[in-house]
Amino acid sequence: MTATPGQLDEPAAGADSEAAVVVRTAKPEEIPAVGRLTTEVYRAAELGDEEYLEHVGRADDRALRACLLVAQGEDFGSLLGTITLAVAGGDYADIAQPGEAELRMLAVAPAAAGRGIGRCLVEACHERAAAAGAWQVVCSVEEQNARALRFYARLGYLRSPDRDWWPIATVKLLAFTRELDGACAPNETGAEARM
Ligand SMILES: CC(C)(COP(=O)(O)OP(=O)(O)OC[C@H]1O[C@@H](n2cnc3c(N)ncnc32)[C@H](O)[C@@H]1OP(=O)(O)O)[C@@H](O)C(=O)NCCC(=O)NCCS
């Protein structure tokens, strides 16, 4: 079963063999569950120490300071995944430069893995980033996170080694960039993304 991306806030009508998924801004009452899901998924993937896991659990803070999105299944009861979108200069932007948006804390529920939910979440971010005036999206991936490295490569993300960085001495993050379809580079627009 593969997910089909919906409109940003409306369910998509999938083909018979596909599950519809809605990607939208997290509702206030969902935020604790989003935090728990993110922590659970990051712990299972061995992404970060306890301090970082506590940080990724703070979905309330992400909802305040960035754009916290969720993917919901067609039964409208299940939280399938989450992602946070930040723009350059925002509290959750680590490497985004002016005109870029940044993906943070992508997590897909174990029960929904391998169904394209991650793609739906990232594509929703692309739409929102473009609507906000961004021309490019960036993200950072731990070099040991082989599944995420394959995932972003499949979505057209390109390595940007000059932007790799070390949040702490023992963790290297690999930088990826993806130009948004139809976007103009900043020297052509001079625009900065705002959300
Ligand atoms: C990376 C991630 C977001 C991908 O989400 P997804 O919606 O499962 O993505 P896909 O549908 O493209 O499938 C990803 C992989 O899961 C595999 N898969 C298929 N069924 C699966 C299942 N039942 N259980 C687990 N994995 C499954 C797919 O074959 C694919 O493997 P591949 O990379 O070897 O090709 C998700 O694995 C995740 O949340 N990982 C942990 C958090 C993380 O790494 N976040 C990104 C930090 S930068």
The ligand as a Gaussian input file, in Angstrom:
#p B3LYP/6-31G(d) Opt

LIG

0 1
 C       13.568000       7.955000       6.747000
 C       12.059000       7.839000       6.911000
 C       11.471000       9.210000       7.180000
 C       11.473000       7.251000       5.616000
 O       10.056000       7.305000       5.696000
 P        9.128000       6.251000       4.879000
 O        7.810000       6.899000       4.717000
 O        9.170000       4.932000       5.540000
 O        9.905000       6.202000       3.480000
 P        9.747000       5.132000       2.315000
 O        8.306000       4.763000       2.161000
 O       10.464000       5.730000       1.170000
 O       10.512000       3.816000       2.835000
 C       11.783000       3.937000       3.451000
 C       12.403000       2.557000       3.628000
 O       11.627000       1.722000       4.499000
 C       11.540000       0.413000       3.908000
 N       10.389000      -0.322000       4.420000
 C        9.400000      -0.893000       3.695000
 N        8.510000      -1.465000       4.510000
 C        8.962000      -1.273000       5.768000
 C        8.478000      -1.627000       7.037000
 N        7.352000      -2.331000       7.192000
 N        9.178000      -1.274000       8.108000
 C       10.309000      -0.552000       8.000000
 N       10.824000      -0.166000       6.810000
 C       10.138000      -0.524000       5.699000
 C       11.471000       0.763000       2.459000
 O       11.757000      -0.375000       1.669000
 C       12.566000       1.784000       2.355000
 O       13.831000       1.145000       2.447000
 P       15.095000       1.564000       1.558000
 O       15.534000       2.897000       2.034000
 O       16.088000       0.516000       1.862000
 O       14.635000       1.593000       0.145000
 C       11.666000       6.888000       8.086000
 O       12.344000       5.665000       7.889000
 C       12.005000       7.416000       9.471000
 O       11.167000       8.026000      10.131000
 N       13.259000       7.164000       9.927000
 C       13.699000       7.518000      11.276000
 C       13.834000       9.017000      11.472000
 C       14.772000       9.632000      10.477000
 O       15.767000       9.061000      10.061000
 N       14.438000      10.877000      10.100000
 C       15.246000      11.643000       9.181000
 C       16.323000      12.312000       9.952000
 S       17.371000      13.244000       8.859000

